[in-house]
């Protein structure tokens, strides 16, 4: 079943991109490569979703027909992508918290400088 190799290639590429993305998110400063990584990740996910939807529609038992070794690789890649997604989420959550802390620290000073007690962001 040749289509499993396409699925495995997409999953492997997705895992590599997600790892790069998490690394880039964890670094300080602005990273222009993030836009490129996110766009590439979205293309991979779209392609993977379309392929899996087609497989599930045309051959609902396609995974059962996959050789054991390829099925094990498939499961390992899925687990890797899930782990990377969790790590990515943790880094993103921390970035959001840092941004909120920064806003909370700057807002009183901005109000003081503007001479206004009520400011809308």
DSSP file (Angstrom, degrees, kcal/mol; ACC not computed):
  #  RESIDUE AA STRUCTURE BP1 BP2  ACC     N-H-->O    O-->H-N    N-H-->O    O-->H-N    TCO  KAPPA ALPHA  PHI   PSI    X-CA   Y-CA   Z-CA
    1    1 A X    >         0   0    0      0, 0.0     3,-0.9     0, 0.0     4,-0.4   0.000 360.0 360.0 360.0 101.2    0.0    0.0    0.0
    2    2 A X  T >>  +     0   0    0      1,-0.2     3,-0.9     2,-0.2     4,-0.9   0.742 360.0  71.4 -71.1 -25.2    2.0    3.0   -1.3
    3    3 A X  H 3> S+     0   0    0      1,-0.3     4,-2.0     2,-0.2    -1,-0.2   0.791  86.6  65.8 -66.3 -26.5   -0.3    5.6    0.1
    4    4 A X  H <> S+     0   0    0     -3,-0.9     4,-2.9     1,-0.2    -1,-0.3   0.853  96.4  56.9 -63.3 -32.5    0.9    4.9    3.6
    5    5 A X  H <> S+     0   0    0     -3,-0.9     4,-2.4    -4,-0.4    -1,-0.2   0.870 105.9  49.9 -66.3 -35.5    4.4    6.1    2.6
    6    6 A X  H  X S+     0   0    0     -4,-0.9     4,-2.4     2,-0.2    -2,-0.2   0.910 111.7  48.2 -66.6 -42.2    2.8    9.4    1.6
    7    7 A X  H  X S+     0   0    0     -4,-2.0     4,-2.6     2,-0.2    -2,-0.2   0.932 113.0  47.9 -62.3 -46.0    1.0    9.6    5.0
    8    8 A X  H  X S+     0   0    0     -4,-2.9     4,-2.6     1,-0.2    -2,-0.2   0.891 110.9  51.0 -63.8 -40.2    4.2    8.8    6.8
    9    9 A X  H  X S+     0   0    0     -4,-2.4     4,-2.5     2,-0.2    -1,-0.2   0.923 111.5  47.8 -62.7 -44.3    6.2   11.4    4.9
   10   10 A X  H  X S+     0   0    0     -4,-2.4     4,-2.4     2,-0.2    -2,-0.2   0.923 113.9  46.8 -62.5 -44.6    3.6   14.0    5.7
   11   11 A X  H  X S+     0   0    0     -4,-2.6     4,-2.5     2,-0.2    -2,-0.2   0.903 112.5  49.8 -64.6 -41.4    3.6   13.1    9.4
   12   12 A X  H  X S+     0   0    0     -4,-2.6     4,-2.1     2,-0.2    -2,-0.2   0.918 112.6  46.7 -63.6 -44.2    7.4   13.1    9.5
   13   13 A X  H  X S+     0   0    0     -4,-2.5     4,-2.4     2,-0.2    -2,-0.2   0.897 111.7  51.9 -64.1 -40.5    7.6   16.5    7.8
   14   14 A X  H  X S+     0   0    0     -4,-2.4     4,-2.6    -5,-0.2    -2,-0.2   0.918 108.7  50.4 -62.1 -44.6    4.9   17.8   10.2
   15   15 A X  H  X S+     0   0    0     -4,-2.5     4,-2.1     1,-0.2    -1,-0.2   0.911 110.9  49.0 -61.4 -43.0    6.8   16.6   13.2
   16   16 A X  H  X S+     0   0    0     -4,-2.1     4,-2.2     1,-0.2    -1,-0.2   0.922 112.9  47.2 -63.2 -44.1   10.0   18.3   12.0
   17   17 A X  H  X S+     0   0    0     -4,-2.4     4,-2.7     1,-0.2    -2,-0.2   0.902 111.1  50.9 -64.2 -41.2    8.2   21.6   11.4
   18   18 A X  H  X S+     0   0    0     -4,-2.6     4,-2.5     2,-0.2    -1,-0.2   0.876 109.4  51.2 -65.6 -36.7    6.5   21.5   14.7
   19   19 A X  H  X S+     0   0    0     -4,-2.1     4,-2.1     2,-0.2    -1,-0.2   0.930 112.0  46.6 -64.7 -45.4    9.8   20.9   16.4
   20   20 A X  H  X S+     0   0    0     -4,-2.2     4,-2.6     1,-0.2    -2,-0.2   0.905 112.4  51.4 -60.6 -42.2   11.4   23.8   14.6
   21   21 A X  H  X S+     0   0    0     -4,-2.7     4,-2.7     2,-0.2    -2,-0.2   0.917 109.2  48.7 -63.9 -44.6    8.4   26.0   15.5
   22   22 A X  H  X S+     0   0    0     -4,-2.5     4,-1.6     2,-0.2    -1,-0.2   0.901 112.1  49.8 -63.2 -40.8    8.5   25.2   19.2
   23   23 A X  H  X S+     0   0    0     -4,-2.1     4,-0.6     2,-0.2    -2,-0.2   0.931 112.4  46.9 -62.2 -46.0   12.2   26.0   19.2
   24   24 A X  H >< S+     0   0    0     -4,-2.6     3,-0.9     1,-0.2    -2,-0.2   0.888 110.5  52.5 -64.4 -39.6   11.6   29.3   17.4
   25   25 A X  H 3< S+     0   0    0     -4,-2.7    -1,-0.2     1,-0.2    -2,-0.2   0.829 105.1  56.7 -65.2 -31.1    8.8   30.2   19.8
   26   26 A X  H 3< S+     0   0    0     -4,-1.6    -1,-0.2    -5,-0.2     2,-0.2   0.611  92.2  87.4 -77.3 -12.0   11.0   29.5   22.8
   27   27 A X  S << S-     0   0    0     -3,-0.9     2,-0.1    -4,-0.6     4,-0.1  -0.564  82.7-112.9 -87.5 153.3   13.6   32.0   21.7
   28   28 A X  S    S+     0   0    0     -2,-0.2    -1,-0.1     2,-0.1    -2,-0.1  -0.468  74.4  31.1 -82.5 157.2   13.4   35.7   22.6
   29   29 A X  S    S-     0   0    0     -2,-0.1     2,-0.4     2,-0.1    -2,-0.1  -0.199 100.4 -45.2  91.1 176.6   12.8   38.4   20.0
   30   30 A X        -     0   0    0     -2,-0.1     2,-0.6     3,-0.0     3,-0.1  -0.676  49.0-160.4 -86.3 135.0   10.8   38.4   16.8
   31   31 A X    >   -     0   0    0     -2,-0.4     3,-1.5     1,-0.1     4,-0.4  -0.927  11.2-168.8-121.7 108.5   11.3   35.5   14.4
   32   32 A X  T >> S+     0   0    0     -2,-0.6     4,-0.8     1,-0.3     3,-0.7   0.767  85.3  68.8 -65.4 -24.4   10.4   36.1   10.8
   33   33 A X  H 3> S+     0   0    0      1,-0.2     4,-2.7     2,-0.2    -1,-0.3   0.715  82.0  75.9 -68.7 -18.5   10.7   32.4   10.1
   34   34 A X  H <> S+     0   0    0     -3,-1.5     4,-3.0     1,-0.2     5,-0.3   0.906  91.7  52.5 -59.7 -42.2    7.7   31.7   12.3
   35   35 A X  H <> S+     0   0    0     -3,-0.7     4,-2.3    -4,-0.4    -1,-0.2   0.925 111.9  46.0 -58.8 -44.1    5.3   32.9    9.6
   36   36 A X  H  X S+     0   0    0     -4,-0.8     4,-2.4     2,-0.2    -2,-0.2   0.912 113.5  48.8 -64.9 -43.8    7.0   30.6    7.1
   37   37 A X  H  X S+     0   0    0     -4,-2.7     4,-2.6     2,-0.2    -2,-0.2   0.919 112.5  47.7 -63.0 -44.3    6.9   27.6    9.5
   38   38 A X  H  X S+     0   0    0     -4,-3.0     4,-2.5     2,-0.2    -2,-0.2   0.911 112.3  49.2 -65.3 -41.8    3.2   28.2   10.4
   39   39 A X  H  X S+     0   0    0     -4,-2.3     4,-2.0    -5,-0.3    -1,-0.2   0.920 113.2  46.8 -63.8 -42.7    2.3   28.5    6.7
   40   40 A X  H  X S+     0   0    0     -4,-2.4     4,-2.4     2,-0.2    -2,-0.2   0.901 111.8  51.4 -65.1 -40.1    4.2   25.3    5.9
   41   41 A X  H  X S+     0   0    0     -4,-2.6     4,-2.7     1,-0.2     5,-0.2   0.909 108.7  51.0 -62.9 -42.0    2.6   23.5    8.8
   42   42 A X  H  X S+     0   0    0     -4,-2.5     4,-2.4     1,-0.2    -1,-0.2   0.894 109.9  49.8 -63.9 -39.4   -0.9   24.5    7.7
   43   43 A X  H  X S+     0   0    0     -4,-2.0     4,-2.5     2,-0.2    -2,-0.2   0.922 112.3  47.7 -64.4 -43.0   -0.2   23.2    4.2
   44   44 A X  H  X S+     0   0    0     -4,-2.4     4,-2.8     2,-0.2    -2,-0.2   0.929 112.7  48.0 -63.3 -45.1    1.0   19.9    5.6
   45   45 A X  H  X S+     0   0    0     -4,-2.7     4,-3.0     2,-0.2     5,-0.2   0.913 112.1  49.9 -63.2 -42.3   -1.9   19.5    7.9
   46   46 A X  H  X S+     0   0    0     -4,-2.4     4,-2.4    -5,-0.2    -1,-0.2   0.926 112.9  46.7 -61.8 -44.4   -4.4   20.4    5.1
   47   47 A X  H  X S+     0   0    0     -4,-2.5     4,-2.4     2,-0.2    -2,-0.2   0.905 113.8  48.0 -63.9 -41.8   -2.7   17.8    2.8
   48   48 A X  H  X S+     0   0    0     -4,-2.8     4,-2.8     2,-0.2     5,-0.2   0.921 111.8  49.4 -65.4 -44.5   -2.7   15.2    5.6
   49   49 A X  H  X S+     0   0    0     -4,-3.0     4,-2.5     1,-0.2    -2,-0.2   0.916 112.5  47.9 -60.5 -43.5   -6.4   15.8    6.4
   50   50 A X  H  X S+     0   0    0     -4,-2.4     4,-2.3    -5,-0.2    -2,-0.2   0.918 113.5  47.3 -64.5 -43.3   -7.4   15.6    2.8
   51   51 A X  H  X S+     0   0    0     -4,-2.4     4,-2.6     2,-0.2    -2,-0.2   0.931 114.4  45.6 -65.0 -45.8   -5.4   12.4    2.3
   52   52 A X  H  X S+     0   0    0     -4,-2.8     4,-2.8     2,-0.2    -1,-0.2   0.879 112.0  51.9 -66.7 -36.9   -6.8   10.7    5.4
   53   53 A X  H  X S+     0   0    0     -4,-2.5     4,-1.9    -5,-0.2    -1,-0.2   0.921 111.6  47.2 -63.3 -43.1  -10.4   11.8    4.6
   54   54 A X  H  X S+     0   0    0     -4,-2.3     4,-3.0     2,-0.2     5,-0.3   0.930 113.3  48.3 -64.0 -45.0  -10.0   10.3    1.1
   55   55 A X  H  X S+     0   0    0     -4,-2.6     4,-3.2     1,-0.2     7,-0.2   0.933 112.5  48.1 -60.4 -46.4   -8.6    7.1    2.5
   56   56 A X  H  < S+     0   0    0     -4,-2.8    -1,-0.2     1,-0.2    -2,-0.2   0.827 115.9  45.1 -65.1 -31.2  -11.3    6.8    5.1
   57   57 A X  H  < S+     0   0    0     -4,-1.9     3,-0.3    -5,-0.2    -2,-0.2   0.920 123.4  32.7 -76.3 -45.6  -14.0    7.4    2.5
   58   58 A X  H  < S+     0   0    0     -4,-3.0     2,-0.2     1,-0.2    -2,-0.2   0.832 137.5  16.7 -84.2 -34.0  -12.6    5.1   -0.2
   59   59 A X    ><  -     0   0    0     -4,-3.2     3,-2.3    -5,-0.3    -1,-0.2  -0.674  63.2-177.7-140.8  81.4  -11.1    2.4    2.1
   60   60 A X  T 3  S+     0   0    0     -3,-0.3     3,-0.3     1,-0.3    -1,-0.1   0.751  87.8  47.7 -55.5 -25.3  -12.4    2.6    5.6
   61   61 A X  T >> S+     0   0    0      1,-0.2     4,-1.0     2,-0.1     3,-0.7   0.059  74.2 123.1-102.0  25.1  -10.2   -0.3    6.7
   62   62 A X  H X>  +     0   0    0     -3,-2.3     3,-0.6     1,-0.3     4,-0.5   0.848  69.9  55.0 -57.8 -38.2   -7.0    1.1    5.1
   63   63 A X  H >4 S+     0   0    0     -3,-0.3     3,-0.8     1,-0.2    -1,-0.3   0.842 103.0  55.9 -67.6 -32.2   -5.0    1.1    8.4
   64   64 A X  H <4 S+     0   0    0     -3,-0.7    -1,-0.2     1,-0.2    -2,-0.2   0.764 104.9  54.2 -68.9 -24.2   -5.7   -2.6    8.9
   65   65 A X  H << S+     0   0    0     -4,-1.0    -1,-0.2    -3,-0.6     2,-0.2   0.570  86.3 102.7 -85.1 -10.4   -4.2   -3.3    5.5
   66   66 A X  S << S-     0   0    0     -3,-0.8     5,-0.1    -4,-0.5    -3,-0.0  -0.525  84.9-102.0 -75.4 137.8   -1.0   -1.5    6.3
   67   67 A X     >  -     0   0    0     -2,-0.2     4,-2.5     1,-0.1     3,-0.2  -0.225  32.7-111.7 -57.4 150.7    2.0   -3.7    7.1
   68   68 A X  H  > S+     0   0    0      1,-0.2     4,-2.5     2,-0.2     5,-0.2   0.873 115.5  52.3 -54.6 -44.2    2.8   -4.0   10.8
   69   69 A X  H  > S+     0   0    0      1,-0.2     4,-2.1     2,-0.2    -1,-0.2   0.919 112.1  45.3 -61.6 -43.9    6.1   -2.0   10.6
   70   70 A X  H  > S+     0   0    0     -3,-0.2     4,-2.5     2,-0.2    -1,-0.2   0.866 111.6  53.0 -68.1 -36.0    4.5    0.9    8.8
   71   71 A X  H  X S+     0   0    0     -4,-2.5     4,-2.4     2,-0.2    -2,-0.2   0.893 109.1  49.3 -65.5 -39.3    1.6    0.8   11.3
   72   72 A X  H  X S+     0   0    0     -4,-2.5     4,-2.4    -5,-0.2    -2,-0.2   0.897 111.6  48.6 -65.6 -40.4    4.0    1.0   14.1
   73   73 A X  H  X S+     0   0    0     -4,-2.1     4,-2.5     2,-0.2    -2,-0.2   0.902 110.0  53.0 -64.5 -40.4    5.8    3.9   12.4
   74   74 A X  H  X S+     0   0    0     -4,-2.5     4,-2.4     2,-0.2    -2,-0.2   0.938 110.9  45.7 -58.8 -49.1    2.4    5.6   11.9
   75   75 A X  H  X S+     0   0    0     -4,-2.4     4,-2.6     1,-0.2    -2,-0.2   0.907 112.4  51.1 -62.6 -42.5    1.6    5.3   15.6
   76   76 A X  H  X S+     0   0    0     -4,-2.4     4,-2.3     1,-0.2    -1,-0.2   0.900 111.4  47.6 -62.9 -40.8    5.0    6.6   16.7
   77   77 A X  H  X S+     0   0    0     -4,-2.5     4,-2.7     2,-0.2    -1,-0.2   0.898 110.8  51.1 -68.2 -39.7    4.7    9.6   14.4
   78   78 A X  H  X S+     0   0    0     -4,-2.4     4,-2.4     2,-0.2    -2,-0.2   0.931 111.5  48.0 -61.4 -45.0    1.2   10.4   15.7
   79   79 A X  H  X S+     0   0    0     -4,-2.6     4,-2.4     1,-0.2    -2,-0.2   0.899 111.7  50.7 -62.0 -40.5    2.5   10.2   19.2
   80   80 A X  H  X S+     0   0    0     -4,-2.3     4,-2.7     2,-0.2    -2,-0.2   0.922 110.4  48.4 -62.6 -45.4    5.4   12.4   18.3
   81   81 A X  H  X S+     0   0    0     -4,-2.7     4,-2.3     2,-0.2    -2,-0.2   0.900 112.0  49.7 -63.2 -40.9    3.1   15.0   16.7
   82   82 A X  H  X S+     0   0    0     -4,-2.4     4,-2.0     2,-0.2    -2,-0.2   0.914 112.1  47.6 -64.0 -42.7    0.8   14.9   19.8
   83   83 A X  H  X S+     0   0    0     -4,-2.4     4,-2.5     2,-0.2    -2,-0.2   0.922 112.9  48.5 -63.0 -45.0    3.8   15.4   22.1
   84   84 A X  H  X S+     0   0    0     -4,-2.7     4,-2.8     1,-0.2    -2,-0.2   0.871 108.8  53.7 -64.3 -36.8    5.1   18.2   20.0
   85   85 A X  H  X S+     0   0    0     -4,-2.3     4,-2.4     2,-0.2    -1,-0.2   0.900 109.5  48.2 -64.5 -39.9    1.7   19.9   19.9
   86   86 A X  H  X S+     0   0    0     -4,-2.0     4,-2.2     2,-0.2    -2,-0.2   0.930 113.0  47.4 -64.9 -44.9    1.6   19.8   23.7
   87   87 A X  H  X S+     0   0    0     -4,-2.5     4,-2.2     1,-0.2    -2,-0.2   0.915 112.1  50.4 -61.6 -42.8    5.1   21.3   23.9
   88   88 A X  H  X S+     0   0    0     -4,-2.8     4,-2.6     1,-0.2    -1,-0.2   0.914 109.8  50.9 -60.3 -44.4    4.2   23.9   21.4
   89   89 A X  H  X S+     0   0    0     -4,-2.4     4,-2.7     2,-0.2    -1,-0.2   0.873 108.3  51.8 -62.2 -38.9    1.0   24.8   23.4
   90   90 A X  H  X S+     0   0    0     -4,-2.2     4,-2.2     2,-0.2    -1,-0.2   0.927 111.6  46.3 -64.0 -45.0    3.1   25.1   26.6
   91   91 A X  H  X S+     0   0    0     -4,-2.2     4,-2.2     2,-0.2    -2,-0.2   0.920 114.0  48.4 -64.5 -43.5    5.5   27.5   24.9
   92   92 A X  H  X S+     0   0    0     -4,-2.6     4,-2.3     2,-0.2    -2,-0.2   0.908 109.9  51.9 -63.4 -41.8    2.6   29.5   23.4
   93   93 A X  H  X S+     0   0    0     -4,-2.7     4,-2.4     1,-0.2    -1,-0.2   0.910 110.0  49.3 -61.0 -41.9    0.8   29.7   26.7
   94   94 A X  H  X S+     0   0    0     -4,-2.2     4,-2.6     2,-0.2    -1,-0.2   0.897 109.0  52.5 -65.1 -39.4    4.0   31.0   28.4
   95   95 A X  H  X S+     0   0    0     -4,-2.2     4,-2.3     2,-0.2    -2,-0.2   0.903 110.1  48.9 -62.2 -40.4    4.4   33.6   25.6
   96   96 A X  H  X S+     0   0    0     -4,-2.3     4,-2.6     2,-0.2    -2,-0.2   0.919 111.0  50.0 -64.2 -43.7    0.8   34.8   26.2
   97   97 A X  H  X S+     0   0    0     -4,-2.4     4,-2.5     2,-0.2    -2,-0.2   0.910 110.7  49.5 -61.7 -42.4    1.4   34.9   30.0
   98   98 A X  H  X S+     0   0    0     -4,-2.6     4,-2.4     2,-0.2    -1,-0.2   0.915 110.9  49.9 -63.2 -42.5    4.6   37.0   29.4
   99   99 A X  H  X S+     0   0    0     -4,-2.3     4,-2.5     2,-0.2    -2,-0.2   0.915 111.5  48.4 -62.1 -43.1    2.6   39.4   27.1
  100  100 A X  H  X S+     0   0    0     -4,-2.6     4,-2.7     2,-0.2    -2,-0.2   0.897 111.1  50.4 -64.1 -40.4   -0.1   39.8   29.7
  101  101 A X  H  X S+     0   0    0     -4,-2.5     4,-1.8     2,-0.2    -2,-0.2   0.900 110.9  49.7 -63.4 -40.2    2.4   40.4   32.4
  102  102 A X  H  X S+     0   0    0     -4,-2.4     4,-2.2     2,-0.2    -2,-0.2   0.922 111.6  47.4 -64.5 -44.8    4.1   43.0   30.2
  103  103 A X  H  X S+     0   0    0     -4,-2.5     4,-2.8     1,-0.2    -2,-0.2   0.917 111.1  52.0 -62.1 -43.3    0.8   44.7   29.5
  104  104 A X  H  X S+     0   0    0     -4,-2.7     4,-0.7     1,-0.2    -1,-0.2   0.847 112.5  46.3 -62.5 -33.2   -0.1   44.7   33.2
  105  105 A X  H  X S+     0   0    0     -4,-1.8     4,-0.5    -5,-0.2    -1,-0.2   0.845 117.7  41.4 -77.0 -34.5    3.2   46.3   34.0
  106  106 A X  H  X S+     0   0    0     -4,-2.2     4,-2.4     1,-0.1     3,-0.2   0.830  99.1  72.8 -83.8 -34.2    3.0   49.0   31.3
  107  107 A X  H  X S+     0   0    0     -4,-2.8     4,-2.5     1,-0.2     5,-0.2   0.876  95.7  49.0 -55.1 -47.1   -0.7   49.9   31.7
  108  108 A X  H  X S+     0   0    0     -4,-0.7     4,-2.4     1,-0.2    -1,-0.2   0.914 113.4  47.6 -62.2 -39.3   -0.4   51.9   35.0
  109  109 A X  H  X S+     0   0    0     -4,-0.5     4,-2.5    -3,-0.2    -1,-0.2   0.895 110.8  51.4 -66.8 -38.8    2.5   53.9   33.6
  110  110 A X  H  X S+     0   0    0     -4,-2.4     4,-2.0     2,-0.2     6,-0.2   0.905 111.1  48.3 -64.0 -41.3    0.7   54.6   30.4
  111  111 A X  H  X>S+     0   0    0     -4,-2.5     4,-1.2    -5,-0.2     5,-1.0   0.909 111.8  49.9 -64.0 -42.1   -2.3   55.8   32.4
  112  112 A X  H  <5S+     0   0    0     -4,-2.4     3,-0.3    -5,-0.2    -2,-0.2   0.921 112.9  46.0 -63.2 -44.4   -0.1   58.0   34.6
  113  113 A X  H  <5S+     0   0    0     -4,-2.5    -1,-0.2     1,-0.2    -2,-0.2   0.841 113.5  48.5 -69.1 -33.2    1.6   59.6   31.6
  114  114 A X  H  <5S-     0   0    0     -4,-2.0    -1,-0.2    -5,-0.2    -2,-0.2   0.657 103.5-130.9 -82.5 -14.1   -1.6   60.2   29.7
  115  115 A X  T  <5 +     0   0    0     -4,-1.2     2,-0.4    -3,-0.3    -3,-0.2   0.604  68.8 118.2  77.0  10.2   -3.2   61.8   32.8
  116  116 A X      < -     0   0    0     -5,-1.0    -1,-0.3    -6,-0.2    -2,-0.2  -0.874  54.8-156.6-113.6 144.1   -6.3   59.6   32.4
  117  117 A X  S    S+     0   0    0     -2,-0.4     2,-0.5     1,-0.2    -1,-0.1   0.651  82.6  56.0 -89.5 -17.5   -7.6   57.1   34.8
  118  118 A X        +     0   0    0     -7,-0.1     2,-0.4     2,-0.0    -1,-0.2  -0.963  62.5 169.2-123.1 123.2   -9.5   55.0   32.2
  119  119 A X        -     0   0    0     -2,-0.5     2,-0.5    -3,-0.1    -8,-0.1  -0.986  20.6-147.9-130.9 139.4   -7.8   53.6   29.2
  120  120 A X              0   0    0     -2,-0.4    -2,-0.0     1,-0.1     0, 0.0  -0.915 360.0 360.0-109.0 132.7   -9.2   51.1   26.7
  121  121 A X              0   0    0     -2,-0.5    -1,-0.1     0, 0.0     0, 0.0   0.357 360.0 360.0-108.4 360.0   -6.9   48.7   25.0
